[in-house]
Amino acid sequence: MKIVVIGGTGLIGSKLVKNLRERGHDAVAASPNTGVNSITREGLAEAMDGAQVVVDVANAPSWEDQAVLEFFETSTRNLLAAEAAAGVGHHVALSIVGSERLPANGYFRAKVAQENLIKASGQPFTLLRATQFFEFVGGIAQAAMVGDEVRLSPALIQPMASDDVAAALTDVALAAPLNATVEVAGPEALPLDELVRRLFRATDDTRKVVPDVHARYFGDVLDDQSLTPGSNPRLGAIRFEDWLAQSPPQAPR
């Protein structure tokens, strides 16, 4: 089966392409550096030719509010039009658990807009919402710096490994369209401040983590439902400590 992965050279896309190829499928890693651009439509029709499934894991080059909205809306419209013209039977998109619960964040608003375009398109689809990735915990800590402290909400988060995200996407891409949203999360929910403390312990990072119920997460104040899935999500297998042991990130110097 031919499966086009938009954003197929990125963190998730490259893992997904590898998984699909290992299962014997013709997985196309589509991105601007392979000649496929979902904004300009360069190479899009050629990539779609003969494809049964398109998986969109592309990311915006800018996270400025208007730029990220324009990216996801333009890219999604172009993809859906190209898929309809080519007779593609399943559109899969990766989104974020809790996007609609964090309205102050322009990136999350853009992902909700992307989801709405897909739902309204008439194209058979499956939306896979994932929780935050382990790979980005260091960036969360950096964004929460106030002076020499890292101030973070103690609200629950249920992060996961990118390998588990790719595994879930693989299964969704090879299944029939659900015309619905499914959620995937890590195996353990824990307070956000504690998550960063575990990272710091593993990397000998001496910065102080301070719990603060008023601390904002990229613009929004969190509660225990903000970044955690609803009932019956698919759960990843890789725990944070195991991920740290396999590929320990380096503390900032």
C-alpha positions as CSV (number, residue, x, y, z in Angstrom):
1,M,0.0,0.0,0.0
2,K,1.3,3.5,-0.9
3,I,1.2,5.8,2.2
4,V,2.3,9.4,1.9
5,V,3.8,10.9,5.1
6,I,3.7,14.7,5.0
7,G,6.5,15.9,7.2
8,G,8.1,12.5,6.7
9,T,11.7,13.6,7.4
10,G,10.9,15.0,10.9
11,L,11.0,13.5,14.4
12,I,7.8,11.6,14.1
13,G,7.6,11.3,10.3
14,S,10.9,9.6,9.9
15,K,10.0,7.0,12.6
16,L,6.6,6.4,10.9
17,V,8.2,6.0,7.5
18,K,10.6,3.4,8.9
19,N,7.8,1.5,10.6
20,L,5.6,1.4,7.5
21,R,8.5,0.3,5.3
22,E,9.4,-2.5,7.7
23,R,5.8,-3.7,7.3
24,G,6.2,-3.9,3.6
25,H,4.4,-0.7,2.6
26,D,5.5,2.0,0.1
27,A,5.9,4.8,2.5
28,V,6.8,8.2,0.8
29,A,8.7,10.7,3.0
30,A,7.2,13.9,1.7
31,S,8.6,17.2,2.8
32,P,10.1,20.3,1.2
33,N,13.6,18.8,1.2
34,T,12.3,15.8,-0.8
35,G,10.4,18.0,-3.3
36,V,6.9,18.0,-1.8
37,N,5.6,21.2,-0.3
38,S,2.1,21.3,1.1
39,I,2.1,25.2,1.1
40,T,3.2,25.9,-2.4
41,R,1.7,22.5,-3.7
42,E,5.0,21.7,-5.4
43,G,5.2,17.9,-6.0
44,L,1.9,17.3,-4.2
45,A,-0.1,15.8,-7.1
46,E,2.8,13.5,-8.0
47,A,3.2,12.3,-4.4
48,M,-0.6,11.6,-4.1
49,D,-0.7,9.6,-7.3
50,G,-1.7,6.0,-6.4
51,A,-1.7,6.7,-2.7
52,Q,-4.3,5.0,-0.4
53,V,-3.5,6.9,2.8
54,V,-2.0,10.3,3.7
55,V,-0.6,10.9,7.1
56,D,0.0,14.5,8.1
57,V,2.7,15.1,10.7
58,A,4.0,18.3,9.3
59,N,5.0,21.1,11.6
60,A,4.9,24.9,11.1
61,P,8.3,26.6,10.6
62,S,7.1,29.6,12.8
63,W,5.0,29.4,16.0
64,E,3.9,33.1,15.8
65,D,0.2,33.1,16.2
66,Q,-0.9,34.2,12.8
67,A,1.9,32.4,10.9
68,V,1.1,29.1,12.5
69,L,-2.6,29.4,11.8
70,E,-1.9,30.3,8.2
71,F,0.4,27.3,7.9
72,F,-1.9,24.7,9.2
73,E,-5.0,26.0,7.4
74,T,-3.2,26.4,4.0
75,S,-1.4,23.1,4.2
76,T,-4.5,21.2,5.3
77,R,-6.7,22.7,2.6
78,N,-4.0,21.9,-0.1
79,L,-3.6,18.3,1.2
80,L,-7.3,17.6,1.3
81,A,-7.8,19.0,-2.2
82,A,-5.0,17.0,-3.6
83,E,-6.2,13.8,-1.9
84,A,-9.7,14.3,-3.2
85,A,-8.4,14.7,-6.8
86,A,-6.2,11.6,-6.4
87,G,-8.9,9.4,-4.8
88,V,-7.0,9.0,-1.5
89,G,-9.2,7.0,0.9
90,H,-7.9,8.0,4.3
91,H,-6.5,11.2,5.8
92,V,-4.7,10.8,9.1
93,A,-3.5,13.8,11.1
94,L,-1.5,14.1,14.3
95,S,-2.8,16.6,16.8
96,I,-2.5,17.4,20.5
97,V,-4.4,16.2,23.5
98,G,-6.0,19.2,25.2
99,S,-5.7,21.7,22.3
100,E,-9.2,23.1,22.8
101,R,-8.6,23.5,26.6
102,L,-5.6,25.8,26.1
103,P,-7.1,28.7,24.1
104,A,-4.4,31.3,25.0
105,N,-1.8,29.4,22.9
106,G,-1.8,30.2,19.2
107,Y,-0.3,26.9,18.3
108,F,-3.1,24.9,20.0
109,R,-5.7,27.2,18.4
110,A,-4.1,26.4,15.0
111,K,-4.3,22.7,15.6
112,V,-8.0,23.0,16.5
113,A,-8.6,24.9,13.2
114,Q,-6.7,22.1,11.3
115,E,-8.9,19.5,13.0
116,N,-12.1,21.4,12.1
117,L,-11.1,21.6,8.4
118,I,-10.5,17.9,8.3
119,K,-13.8,17.1,10.0
120,A,-15.7,19.3,7.6
121,S,-14.0,18.1,4.4
122,G,-16.0,15.0,3.7
123,Q,-12.7,13.1,3.3
124,P,-12.5,9.8,5.4
125,F,-10.2,10.6,8.3
126,T,-8.8,9.7,11.6
127,L,-7.3,12.3,14.1
128,L,-4.7,11.0,16.5
129,R,-4.2,13.3,19.5
130,A,-1.0,12.7,21.4
131,T,0.2,14.1,24.7
132,Q,3.5,16.0,25.0
133,F,6.7,14.2,23.9
134,F,9.5,13.3,26.3
135,E,11.9,14.9,23.8
136,F,10.4,18.4,24.5
137,V,10.5,18.3,28.4
138,G,13.8,20.2,28.3
139,G,12.2,22.9,26.2
140,I,9.3,23.2,28.6
141,A,11.7,23.8,31.4
142,Q,13.6,26.4,29.5
143,A,10.4,28.3,28.7
144,A,9.4,28.3,32.4
145,M,12.6,30.1,33.6
146,V,11.9,33.0,35.9
147,G,15.2,34.5,37.0
148,D,17.3,31.5,38.0
149,E,14.2,29.3,38.9
150,V,12.0,27.1,36.8
151,R,8.5,27.8,37.9
152,L,6.0,25.1,36.8
153,S,2.5,24.1,37.5
154,P,2.0,20.9,39.6
155,A,-0.9,20.0,37.3
156,L,-0.8,16.5,35.9
157,I,0.8,15.7,32.5
158,Q,1.0,12.3,30.8
159,P,3.9,12.6,28.4
160,M,5.1,9.9,26.0
161,A,8.0,8.8,23.8
162,S,8.0,9.8,20.2
163,D,8.6,6.1,19.4
164,D,5.2,5.3,20.9
165,V,3.6,8.2,19.0
166,A,5.0,6.7,15.7
167,A,3.8,3.2,16.7
168,A,0.2,4.5,17.3
169,L,0.3,6.4,14.0
170,T,1.4,3.2,12.2
171,D,-1.6,1.3,13.5
172,V,-4.0,4.1,12.6
173,A,-2.6,4.5,9.1
174,L,-3.0,0.8,8.4
175,A,-6.6,0.6,9.8
176,A,-9.8,1.8,8.2
177,P,-10.8,5.4,8.7
178,L,-12.7,6.1,11.9
179,N,-14.1,9.5,11.1
180,A,-13.3,10.3,14.7
181,T,-10.6,11.3,17.1
182,V,-8.5,8.9,19.2
183,E,-6.1,9.8,21.9
184,V,-2.7,8.3,22.8
185,A,-0.7,9.1,26.0
186,G,2.2,7.9,28.0
187,P,1.9,5.1,30.6
188,E,2.1,7.4,33.6
189,A,0.5,10.7,34.7
190,L,2.6,12.9,37.1
191,P,2.8,16.6,38.1
192,L,4.6,18.7,35.5
193,D,7.0,20.1,38.0
194,E,7.9,16.6,39.1
195,L,8.5,15.5,35.5
196,V,11.1,18.3,35.1
197,R,12.7,17.4,38.4
198,R,13.2,13.8,37.1
199,L,14.8,15.2,34.0
200,F,17.1,17.4,36.0
201,R,18.1,14.6,38.3
202,A,19.0,12.4,35.3
203,T,21.1,15.2,33.7
204,D,22.7,16.6,36.8
205,D,20.9,19.9,36.1
206,T,21.2,22.0,39.3
207,R,18.4,24.5,38.5
208,K,15.7,24.8,41.1
209,V,12.2,23.7,40.2
210,V,9.4,25.6,42.0
211,P,5.8,24.5,42.0
212,D,3.4,27.3,41.2
213,V,-0.3,26.7,40.6
214,H,-0.4,30.1,38.7
215,A,2.5,29.3,36.4
216,R,1.5,29.5,32.8
217,Y,2.1,26.8,30.3
218,F,2.8,28.6,27.0
219,G,0.1,31.1,28.0
220,D,-2.5,29.1,29.9
221,V,-2.9,28.2,33.6
222,L,-3.3,24.4,33.9
223,D,-5.4,22.0,35.8
224,D,-5.2,18.2,36.0
225,Q,-7.4,17.8,32.8
226,S,-5.5,20.3,30.6
227,L,-2.7,18.0,29.4
228,T,-4.1,14.5,30.2
229,P,-6.4,12.4,27.9
230,G,-10.0,11.5,28.4
231,S,-11.3,8.0,29.0
232,N,-9.8,4.9,27.4
233,P,-6.8,6.4,25.6
234,R,-4.2,4.1,23.9
235,L,-1.2,4.0,26.2
236,G,2.4,3.9,25.2
237,A,4.8,1.4,26.6
238,I,7.9,3.5,27.3
239,R,8.2,5.0,30.7
240,F,10.1,8.3,31.2
241,E,12.8,6.7,33.3
242,D,13.4,4.0,30.7
243,W,13.6,6.7,27.9
244,L,16.1,8.7,30.0
245,A,18.2,5.6,30.5
246,Q,18.2,4.8,26.7
247,S,18.9,8.2,25.4
248,P,19.8,10.6,28.2
249,P,19.5,14.3,27.1
250,Q,22.3,16.6,28.1
251,A,21.9,19.4,30.7
252,P,22.4,22.9,29.3
253,R,25.8,24.4,29.7
